[in-house]
Amino acid sequence: VPAPATLPVPGLCCGTNSESPLLQCVLTGRWVNDLGSNMTIGALNGKSEFSGSYHTAVTATTNEIQVSALQGSQNCMNQKSQPTFGFTVNWSFSDSVTVFTGQCFVDEDGKEILKTMWLLRSRVDNIKDDWKATR
């Protein structure tokens, strides 16, 4: 099961903030979380959408872990440059999908940190098992 990612990545989000350059955060780059999962997020397109890959370090299946594609978008309305975002990972090695939502923060030391929440939906054999399909 994936977990939130944290790792500093230099750059700007959604333009510049000349009054407070330390409060700028960008999603583009490589991120690693406390469990060793890592993801790479590509550059935003003109619609503030991005794609990338996620390589989880943990799983509930016995299948071999493989790198999985991700697709997402970032909200650039926040001119304080600590954007909210969301993305979906379609796990290439299991019958499940995870959606993440979060915000990119810059801490007091200038380190960029992603704080996320996620929901993982696994396939179940019938509707009677729906109650246990989402974590």
Backbone torsions as a table, in degrees:
resi	resn	phi	psi	omega
1	VAL	NA	127.7	-177.9
2	PRO	-68.4	160.2	179.3
3	ALA	-133.7	166.7	-178.8
4	PRO	-58.5	148.8	-176.7
5	ALA	-104.7	144.2	173.3
6	THR	-144.7	131.0	173.0
7	LEU	-175.5	136.8	180.0
8	PRO	-68.9	138.6	174.4
9	VAL	-138.7	119.4	-177.8
10	PRO	-71.3	152.2	174.3
11	GLY	144.3	-173.6	-177.2
12	LEU	-122.0	153.1	174.7
13	CYS	-118.1	136.2	168.3
14	CYS	56.1	34.8	-178.0
15	GLY	98.7	-167.5	-175.5
16	THR	-106.6	157.4	176.0
17	ASN	-127.9	87.5	-172.2
18	SER	-68.1	-23.9	179.6
19	GLU	-73.5	-30.8	-175.9
20	SER	-142.6	74.6	-174.7
21	PRO	-64.1	-18.8	179.9
22	LEU	-78.3	-14.1	-178.6
23	LEU	-97.9	41.0	-179.8
24	GLN	-113.8	136.9	-175.7
25	CYS	-138.6	138.6	179.6
26	VAL	-131.7	140.1	-179.7
27	LEU	-81.5	-27.9	-175.3
28	THR	-59.5	129.6	177.8
29	GLY	134.8	-165.2	-178.4
30	ARG	-105.7	134.2	-178.4
31	TRP	-125.4	142.4	178.7
32	VAL	-130.4	137.3	179.0
33	ASN	-101.4	-179.9	-176.2
34	ASP	-64.8	-21.2	-178.8
35	LEU	-94.7	-3.3	179.0
36	GLY	95.7	0.6	173.2
37	SER	-69.7	149.5	177.2
38	ASN	-139.3	152.0	177.2
39	MET	-140.2	153.6	176.0
40	THR	-122.3	128.4	180.0
41	ILE	-113.8	127.5	178.1
42	GLY	-79.7	177.3	-178.7
43	ALA	-65.5	150.1	175.4
44	LEU	-69.4	142.2	171.8
45	ASN	-88.6	-172.4	-177.3
46	GLY	-66.1	-15.5	178.1
47	LYS	-101.8	14.3	-177.8
48	SER	63.2	30.6	176.7
49	GLU	-102.2	154.2	178.4
50	PHE	-143.0	163.1	173.3
51	SER	-135.2	168.9	-179.2
52	GLY	177.5	-155.8	-179.2
53	SER	-140.5	153.3	-179.8
54	TYR	-131.1	128.6	177.1
55	HIS	-120.1	99.2	-177.1
56	THR	-75.6	148.3	176.3
57	ALA	-97.6	-9.0	-177.1
58	VAL	-133.4	148.8	178.0
59	THR	-155.7	157.0	176.8
60	ALA	-96.1	-4.4	-180.0
61	THR	-96.8	167.9	174.8
62	THR	-94.7	-1.1	178.8
63	ASN	-68.6	153.5	176.7
64	GLU	-67.4	129.7	-180.0
65	ILE	-67.5	135.3	177.4
66	GLN	-130.5	155.9	174.7
67	VAL	-63.8	137.8	-177.3
68	SER	-124.8	148.0	-179.1
69	ALA	-75.2	148.9	172.9
70	LEU	-130.4	150.5	176.5
71	GLN	-135.5	137.4	-179.6
72	GLY	-158.7	-176.2	176.3
73	SER	-146.4	156.8	-177.7
74	GLN	-122.9	141.5	175.7
75	ASN	-91.7	120.0	-178.0
76	CYS	-104.7	16.9	178.2
77	MET	-71.9	-26.0	-178.0
78	ASN	-76.4	105.0	-178.4
79	GLN	-77.5	-3.3	175.1
80	LYS	-78.6	-2.4	173.2
81	SER	63.3	35.5	169.7
82	GLN	-125.6	75.8	-165.0
83	PRO	-73.4	155.5	167.9
84	THR	-90.3	156.8	-176.2
85	PHE	-158.9	168.3	173.3
86	GLY	-151.9	150.0	175.4
87	PHE	-154.0	160.0	-179.3
88	THR	-118.8	135.5	174.1
89	VAL	-114.2	122.4	175.4
90	ASN	-97.8	101.9	-173.1
91	TRP	-64.8	120.3	-175.3
92	SER	-75.8	-10.7	-175.9
93	PHE	-115.1	6.2	179.0
94	SER	-150.5	169.9	178.2
95	ASP	-90.8	56.3	-178.1
96	SER	-146.6	161.6	179.1
97	VAL	-136.3	141.9	175.5
98	THR	-122.1	136.4	172.5
99	VAL	-110.5	135.9	179.3
100	PHE	-117.3	146.3	169.9
101	THR	-139.6	145.8	-177.0
102	GLY	-174.1	-167.6	178.4
103	GLN	-141.8	145.4	176.2
104	CYS	-94.0	125.0	-179.8
105	PHE	-117.4	157.0	169.3
106	VAL	-117.1	121.8	-177.9
107	ASP	-82.0	-176.8	-176.6
108	GLU	-60.6	-25.9	-179.0
109	ASP	-92.5	4.1	-179.8
110	GLY	85.1	6.8	-180.0
111	LYS	-80.9	130.8	177.2
112	GLU	-84.0	133.3	-175.7
113	ILE	-135.6	132.9	172.6
114	LEU	-95.5	127.1	173.6
115	LYS	-110.3	119.5	-175.5
116	THR	-131.2	161.1	168.2
117	MET	-126.1	152.1	-179.2
118	TRP	-141.6	157.4	171.2
119	LEU	-128.2	128.9	177.6
120	LEU	-110.3	126.5	178.0
121	ARG	-111.3	120.3	176.9
122	SER	-103.3	150.3	176.8
123	ARG	-72.5	138.8	172.8
124	VAL	-121.8	161.1	-174.5
125	ASP	-73.4	-29.4	179.3
126	ASN	-153.8	167.7	-175.0
127	ILE	-62.8	-24.6	178.4
128	LYS	-64.4	-23.6	179.0
129	ASP	-96.6	8.0	-178.9
130	ASP	-55.2	-36.0	-177.0
131	TRP	-57.0	-26.0	-176.5
132	LYS	-107.2	11.1	-173.4
133	ALA	-87.4	-18.2	-177.1
134	THR	-117.3	129.7	176.5
135	ARG	-115.7	NA	NA
